[in-house]
Each structure stands twice: as C-alpha cells, then as structure tokens.
Amino acid sequence: MVVDSGNGPDEFSVIPALPLQAPESLTLPAPTPGGTNLTDPDPLGDAIRALRGNPAATVAGGVPARDAALVGFVSRNGVDPSIRATLAEEDAAFRDRARLARSFDILGQDQYFPAYRRWALDAYAELERFRALGVEVPSAPPR
C-alpha cells in the first residue's frame, strides 16, 4: 500500500504550456518587457474566447469598443499620467484637514469615512429613487 507523504508535486496545480508554433516571419520582434509569448497559458482569455468574448478587454490599457467613446470624451483635454499620485496626495491633505477639525478624536482613528460622509450615497434611498423612476433594479439585501 502506497501512502502519500504530501511532499511531492501537486499535479493539479501544473498548467501545461501551449504547443510551439512556427512564427509567420523569422525576423525578431521588438522585446516587450513584462509581456507574454504565444505559448504562455491564458486561462482567463481562453474562457472569454470560448464564450465568444473579446480577450483583449482583459489586458491593462485595452479599451473595449463599447467604452471607446466614453474614454475618448473623458480624455479630450489630455491625460495626466501621474493622476493617481496627485489624487492620493490631495486626499491625504483633505483627510489631514478633517482630522485637525476633529482634534477631539483622542483614539487617532482613520478619518476617511467621516471626512467623506457628506458625499456618500444612501444605497437604499437610491434604490427607491430608481424604482420610482421605473428603472428595473435588482433586489437589495435587508438593511
């Protein structure tokens, strides 16, 4: 009787590579650091292809055709490549000002939710508002 010691490889965690293919031309393409090659497995892309979807939509920076007009409109005045860092700095400064305004908070708790409370949406009020407008909305969990 063979007893599994648990020290061997897990055959179910191994993903086989795709078969090698001859390229269309023998000239070397420009290197793409961090890119993939044709034999790299892509289970998510394979599933999307099997369901007749567009696997390019999963690639970072890829914009699905249905969103192209939206992306074009919001980037009409240019795109700031450091927007995330800028927003993070502005957010930290805003929360610092909110923390100073709440100087009685002796526990030093995070001020994110109190700082942004006035901009928060009440999900249940929005649900009722959309229902009143005749928009089909999914059911919501109990409060």
Secondary structure as UniProt FT lines:
FT   HELIX           11..13
FT   TURN            33..34
FT   TURN            38..39
FT   HELIX           43..50
FT   TURN            51..52
FT   HELIX           55..58
FT   TURN            60..61
FT   HELIX           65..67
FT   HELIX           68..74
FT   TURN            75..77
FT   TURN            81..82
FT   HELIX           83..101
FT   TURN            102..104
FT   TURN            106..107
FT   HELIX           112..116
FT   HELIX           117..119
FT   HELIX           123..132
FT   TURN            133..134
//
